[in-house]
């Protein structure tokens, strides 16, 4: 890793310190980021990847490009095709910036590629049926979707009718569940992310849906925080 002039870096949240044992016997871990209208700070991403290299020989960077496209449909009313193109542009710019300041092996994991496989389509159908059959799973998905869409509405960022936006947001959350199951099935068992875990994924790890997805039950989530550094004066 090149010397990085970090103004911000990654640190563990206090409650995640006890979870460092999650890395024992694990070969793969990944740092995940959420795309927004502003391209994420590449130095912060490089810091996250660097942090993971302390613990596992193989590291990944998860980018929710196709998930961001659905967010753009909800927030800006773009067609899914136009939203996917915008997400692709942002992802390409971000990866160029990250690669320009870091070195070493890091697998790039993109939701678009993960969710386009035949296995993902079968998994999505299974979880959509589970959404219909299990009231607890349905409730937590709908609650997350409604809270997100109402927050966008309050902030003036909702471009679709609320009901339509909530339905698309439910699809988004089910896609996330599918994506994380696929990752866990391929031994990407430890995720590090800035912020809290999605409630529905935490419920799988807590055993609230026994037997539905053994892979999701084995996942571990490391909550990270941003550490701000004071600027150094010239001397």
Protein Blocks (a to p, Z undefined) as FASTA:
>chain_A
ZZdddfbdcdddfklmmmmmmmgopabdcddddddfbdcdfklmmmmmmmmmmmpmbdcd
dddfklmmmmmmmmnopafklmmmmmmmmmmmmmmmmmmmggcjdddddfklmmmpmklm
mmmmmmmmmmmmmmklmmmmmmmmmmmmmmmmmnopafbdfklmmmmmmmmmmmmmmmmm
mmmmnopabccdeddddfklmmmmnopaghklmmlmmpccdddddddddddddZZ
